[in-house]
Each structure stands twice: as C-alpha cells, then as structure tokens.
Amino acid sequence: MKNIFLATGALLLSVSLSFVSCKKNSTPAGAGGSTTSSNYTFSAKGDISGTYSGFLFEIYEAVPGYTVSTAQAGFFNTPIAMQISSNTPHPSTGTVSSVYFNNTHLPYDPSTLSYSDSTQALTFPPAVWLINGNATFPSFTYTCTTTLPVYTNAAGLPATINRSQNLVIPISGASGYDQIEVDIDDASSNSQSIFLPASVTSVTFVKDSLVKLSATSNGGSLNILLIKYNPQTIAGKTYLFAAVKAYSKSGVAIQ
C-alpha cells in the first residue's frame, strides 16, 4: 500500500496508506473553474489557494479488515503552496522542538524533517495540536474540530475495471470535503489518479489512461481520499490543517 501525499515530497506519511505516490500519473480532471470558501479558493483539481508555513493533518483510513488513524506534521521556513494534486515534491524544510497530537508525541524523522505518529491508533476529532516551537516557529496549541469527511458508497465501487472502456465512478455519498482523489492501482505497481473539487458529481477515467494499468484477476484496488482543509493564521504564520478520510476496495479485477 502506498504513502499518502507523497506527491508533496518527503513531508507526508511514512505509514502504510493507500494514496498519492510519486509514481502516479495524474489524469487531467477535465473540469474547469474554481470554487470559493471564505477567503480561499479551490482549483479545478481541488487544491486550496494560499501559502503555508506548515501542513498538519489527521487521517482515518477504512480498509476491509482493519482501520488506521494517524497524524503527521511538516513545517516550511518559507511558506509554500500546498498543491496535493501535483507530483512536484514539497519537502519539509523547517523543524520545531516537538509536536504532540492529543497528548501523543509525534516522533521526529530527520530524513524527512517531519513529525509522524507511530501508533496508528489515534482518536479524533477533536485534534489538539501542541507545537513546542523555536525562534522560527512560535509555540502554540490549536484545537481542530473539523469533522472527518464521509463516503457512503465504498461498497458500491466497481469490482471489475475494463481497460477498453471509460470508467465513470459516481461521487454520490461523499460529503464534508474540499478535495477528492480517486485512485486505481494494479498488481504491478502502476497507478492512475484523478483529483477534483467538492463540486463534482462523478469521476471519469478515460480508457487511454486505463490501458497504462496491467491486467489482474483480483490484485487491483480502488481508493477514495477525501480532504477537508482548515487554514489558520497563528502567531503571524498561516498553517494548513486538514482532516482526511480514506476508503479502499481491494480484490478488483482489471481486464
């Protein structure tokens, strides 16, 4: 299973989650325009506008047979745009003294300059972030009460994908999110993904992208990732908090 948000570089999730690896080919969304929420806009692929000194998120993944609930944080000495749909790396460049999530210490990884939960069994919301800072990033405590997004149609995801036909996946049943990723994996480490904003009603994988996947009788998977963003300005710096819900359907046949 792949690492979530690896498209943002070395910053995010070294746990076994099902989404956004740097080997992906991002399929064009095909939907133009942007949507607006408060003072922030969302691109045609659902990326939030603005630049941020840190990205701090919690994620709950529901996979048949088990669940994972974890969190991670990364900091940037120079604020950056968080374009999750991009494969361009945005590695963490800053550090703090320590990070706690609901009183659980998030160990520091010197190879990625990020802070990752090792329990994979956190409880949220609420998510209480305690940052013990330094001269660059002042200390703060922030309670994120954002409700996790929901997708109620995971059981209805297709069990078979025909590479000679366009694949349309309805997004009915998804709520409480700003950005969605739909990801298809085969059994040979190939993947196709689409990122879209909350205004969409369906996701279409054109057959030209599906032919890049290898055939498998039951080794494929379909993954849904829902992200709810929550930007906050604290002590003069803007941080992007996020609540993420992930769903996965395994045993998918790719013909």
QUITA-V779560 format. One line per field, one symbol per residue. ss: DSSP state (A for helix, B for strand, O for the rest). A space follows every 50 residues. Layout:
ss=???
//
This chain:
ss=OOOOOAAAOOOOOOOOOOOOOOOOBBOOOOOOOOBBBOOBBBOOOOOBOO OBBBBBBBBBBBBOOBBBBBBBBBBBBBBBOOOOOOOOOOOOOBOOOBBB BOOBBOBBBOOOOBBBOOOOBOOOOOBBBBBBOOOOOOOBBBBBOOOOOB BOOAAAOOOBBOOOOOBBBBOOOBBOOOBBBBBBBOOOOOBBBBBBBOOO OBBBBOAAAAOOOOOBBBBBBBBBBBBBBBBBBBOOBBBBBBBBBBBBBB BBBBO
//
